[in-house]
Structures are given as structure tokens and as C-alpha cells.
Amino acid sequence: QVQLRESGGGVVPAGGSLRLSCAAPGTIFRSNVMGWYRQAPGKQRELVARITGGGNTNYADSVKGRFTISRDNAKNTVYLQMNSLKPEDTANYYCWILLGENYWGQGTQVTVSS
């Protein structure tokens, strides 16, 4: 069952931007740890960004300086702003929340053309 719902994926040219959104039930959004993973075909799912309840953020080296994760507690939504997109960013992006167990969104596809 889908508990986290992502949106905002699409097809963009290299250098473009997208903003992903993930809406979660309030009971799950109370988590102190959440973020975004991505998985490209034939590759392992990787953590690209993480944010804590205290606002601490971490990014994969490959996206550092280009992606920004944020959360809106009033809207129970976590965002991933992606700028200066590269073809290697192409992947299915998954919202993730840790609250005793891992909760996942259904994934939203991001495709960056050359």
C-alpha cells in the first residue's frame, strides 16, 4: 500500500530544474528522519538527501550544491528542489520516512535528457 505520495517528476533538459513533493500522513510525518532515494535501472537504490526534525540535512556527493531538501510540517510534505539537472540524475525518485520501519512512496520518474 502507498502511504507516501510523490509528485513533480517529469522530463527536463540538462540544466533544468524540478521540484519533487511528498505528502505523508501526519502520523508518519512526525518522524525525525526522512528524505529521498533514487534508483536508476540496473543500479542500487541510493540516498540522495536526508533531513531531520531538527533541520539537519545531508546530501549525496553527486547532488551536493544542486539539490535542496526541505520540509513543511504544516503541510506534512517534504520537498526536493533539483537544479542544474544532469543526465545521470535520471532515476525513479522515492520519498522515504523512517519511523520504526521504512516507509516508501510509489516513486516518481525523473528523466534528464542530454
Contacts in CASP RR format, 6 or more apart in sequence:
PFRMAT RR
TARGET T0000
AUTHOR 0000-0000-0000
METHOD contacts of the structure
MODEL  1
QVQLRESGGGVVPAGGSLRLSCAAPGTIFRSNVMGWYRQAPGKQRELVAR
ITGGGNTNYADSVKGRFTISRDNAKNTVYLQMNSLKPEDTANYYCWILLG
ENYWGQGTQVTVSS
2 105 0 8 1.000
2 106 0 8 1.000
3 24 0 8 1.000
3 25 0 8 1.000
3 28 0 8 1.000
3 103 0 8 1.000
3 104 0 8 1.000
3 105 0 8 1.000
4 22 0 8 1.000
4 23 0 8 1.000
4 24 0 8 1.000
4 28 0 8 1.000
4 95 0 8 1.000
4 96 0 8 1.000
4 97 0 8 1.000
4 103 0 8 1.000
4 104 0 8 1.000
4 105 0 8 1.000
4 106 0 8 1.000
5 22 0 8 1.000
5 23 0 8 1.000
5 24 0 8 1.000
5 95 0 8 1.000
5 105 0 8 1.000
5 106 0 8 1.000
6 20 0 8 1.000
6 21 0 8 1.000
6 22 0 8 1.000
6 93 0 8 1.000
6 94 0 8 1.000
6 95 0 8 1.000
6 105 0 8 1.000
6 106 0 8 1.000
6 107 0 8 1.000
6 108 0 8 1.000
7 20 0 8 1.000
7 21 0 8 1.000
7 22 0 8 1.000
7 23 0 8 1.000
7 108 0 8 1.000
8 18 0 8 1.000
8 19 0 8 1.000
8 20 0 8 1.000
8 21 0 8 1.000
8 108 0 8 1.000
9 18 0 8 1.000
9 20 0 8 1.000
9 93 0 8 1.000
9 108 0 8 1.000
9 109 0 8 1.000
9 110 0 8 1.000
10 18 0 8 1.000
10 108 0 8 1.000
10 109 0 8 1.000
10 110 0 8 1.000
10 111 0 8 1.000
11 111 0 8 1.000
11 112 0 8 1.000
11 113 0 8 1.000
12 18 0 8 1.000
12 85 0 8 1.000
12 110 0 8 1.000
12 111 0 8 1.000
12 112 0 8 1.000
12 113 0 8 1.000
13 112 0 8 1.000
13 113 0 8 1.000
14 85 0 8 1.000
14 86 0 8 1.000
14 87 0 8 1.000
14 112 0 8 1.000
14 113 0 8 1.000
14 114 0 8 1.000
15 83 0 8 1.000
15 84 0 8 1.000
15 85 0 8 1.000
15 86 0 8 1.000
15 112 0 8 1.000
16 83 0 8 1.000
16 84 0 8 1.000
16 85 0 8 1.000
16 112 0 8 1.000
17 81 0 8 1.000
17 82 0 8 1.000
17 83 0 8 1.000
17 84 0 8 1.000
17 85 0 8 1.000
18 82 0 8 1.000
18 85 0 8 1.000
18 110 0 8 1.000
19 79 0 8 1.000
19 80 0 8 1.000
19 81 0 8 1.000
19 82 0 8 1.000
20 36 0 8 1.000
20 79 0 8 1.000
20 80 0 8 1.000
20 82 0 8 1.000
20 93 0 8 1.000
20 95 0 8 1.000
20 108 0 8 1.000
20 110 0 8 1.000
21 77 0 8 1.000
21 78 0 8 1.000
21 79 0 8 1.000
22 36 0 8 1.000
22 77 0 8 1.000
22 78 0 8 1.000
22 79 0 8 1.000
22 80 0 8 1.000
22 95 0 8 1.000
22 105 0 8 1.000
23 75 0 8 1.000
23 76 0 8 1.000
23 77 0 8 1.000
24 34 0 8 1.000
24 76 0 8 1.000
24 77 0 8 1.000
24 78 0 8 1.000
24 95 0 8 1.000
24 97 0 8 1.000
24 103 0 8 1.000
25 76 0 8 1.000
26 76 0 8 1.000
28 97 0 8 1.000
28 99 0 8 1.000
28 103 0 8 1.000
29 73 0 8 1.000
29 76 0 8 1.000
29 78 0 8 1.000
29 97 0 8 1.000
30 99 0 8 1.000
31 53 0 8 1.000
31 97 0 8 1.000
31 98 0 8 1.000
31 99 0 8 1.000
32 52 0 8 1.000
32 53 0 8 1.000
32 54 0 8 1.000
33 50 0 8 1.000
33 51 0 8 1.000
33 52 0 8 1.000
33 53 0 8 1.000
33 97 0 8 1.000
33 98 0 8 1.000
33 99 0 8 1.000
34 50 0 8 1.000
34 51 0 8 1.000
34 71 0 8 1.000
34 78 0 8 1.000
34 95 0 8 1.000
34 96 0 8 1.000
34 97 0 8 1.000
34 98 0 8 1.000
35 47 0 8 1.000
35 49 0 8 1.000
35 50 0 8 1.000
35 51 0 8 1.000
35 69 0 8 1.000
35 78 0 8 1.000
35 80 0 8 1.000
35 95 0 8 1.000
35 96 0 8 1.000
35 97 0 8 1.000
36 47 0 8 1.000
36 48 0 8 1.000
36 49 0 8 1.000
36 50 0 8 1.000
36 69 0 8 1.000
36 78 0 8 1.000
36 80 0 8 1.000
36 93 0 8 1.000
36 94 0 8 1.000
36 95 0 8 1.000
36 96 0 8 1.000
37 45 0 8 1.000
37 46 0 8 1.000
37 47 0 8 1.000
37 48 0 8 1.000
37 93 0 8 1.000
37 94 0 8 1.000
37 96 0 8 1.000
38 45 0 8 1.000
38 46 0 8 1.000
38 48 0 8 1.000
38 89 0 8 1.000
38 91 0 8 1.000
38 92 0 8 1.000
38 93 0 8 1.000
38 94 0 8 1.000
38 110 0 8 1.000
39 45 0 8 1.000
39 46 0 8 1.000
39 91 0 8 1.000
39 92 0 8 1.000
39 94 0 8 1.000
40 90 0 8 1.000
40 91 0 8 1.000
40 92 0 8 1.000
43 91 0 8 1.000
45 94 0 8 1.000
46 60 0 8 1.000
47 60 0 8 1.000
47 96 0 8 1.000
48 59 0 8 1.000
48 60 0 8 1.000
48 62 0 8 1.000
48 63 0 8 1.000
48 67 0 8 1.000
48 80 0 8 1.000
48 93 0 8 1.000
49 57 0 8 1.000
49 58 0 8 1.000
49 59 0 8 1.000
49 60 0 8 1.000
49 63 0 8 1.000
49 67 0 8 1.000
49 68 0 8 1.000
49 69 0 8 1.000
49 80 0 8 1.000
50 57 0 8 1.000
50 58 0 8 1.000
50 59 0 8 1.000
50 69 0 8 1.000
51 57 0 8 1.000
51 58 0 8 1.000
51 69 0 8 1.000
51 70 0 8 1.000
51 71 0 8 1.000
51 78 0 8 1.000
53 71 0 8 1.000
55 71 0 8 1.000
57 68 0 8 1.000
57 69 0 8 1.000
59 65 0 8 1.000
59 67 0 8 1.000
59 69 0 8 1.000
62 88 0 8 1.000
63 82 0 8 1.000
63 89 0 8 1.000
66 82 0 8 1.000
66 83 0 8 1.000
66 84 0 8 1.000
66 85 0 8 1.000
67 80 0 8 1.000
67 81 0 8 1.000
67 82 0 8 1.000
67 83 0 8 1.000
68 80 0 8 1.000
68 81 0 8 1.000
68 83 0 8 1.000
69 78 0 8 1.000
69 79 0 8 1.000
69 80 0 8 1.000
69 81 0 8 1.000
70 78 0 8 1.000
70 79 0 8 1.000
70 81 0 8 1.000
71 77 0 8 1.000
71 78 0 8 1.000
71 79 0 8 1.000
72 78 0 8 1.000
72 79 0 8 1.000
78 95 0 8 1.000
78 97 0 8 1.000
80 93 0 8 1.000
82 89 0 8 1.000
82 110 0 8 1.000
85 110 0 8 1.000
85 112 0 8 1.000
86 112 0 8 1.000
87 112 0 8 1.000
87 113 0 8 1.000
87 114 0 8 1.000
88 112 0 8 1.000
89 110 0 8 1.000
89 112 0 8 1.000
90 110 0 8 1.000
90 111 0 8 1.000
90 112 0 8 1.000
91 109 0 8 1.000
91 110 0 8 1.000
92 107 0 8 1.000
92 108 0 8 1.000
92 109 0 8 1.000
92 110 0 8 1.000
93 107 0 8 1.000
93 108 0 8 1.000
93 109 0 8 1.000
93 110 0 8 1.000
94 104 0 8 1.000
94 105 0 8 1.000
94 106 0 8 1.000
94 107 0 8 1.000
95 104 0 8 1.000
95 105 0 8 1.000
95 107 0 8 1.000
96 102 0 8 1.000
96 103 0 8 1.000
96 104 0 8 1.000
96 105 0 8 1.000
97 103 0 8 1.000
END
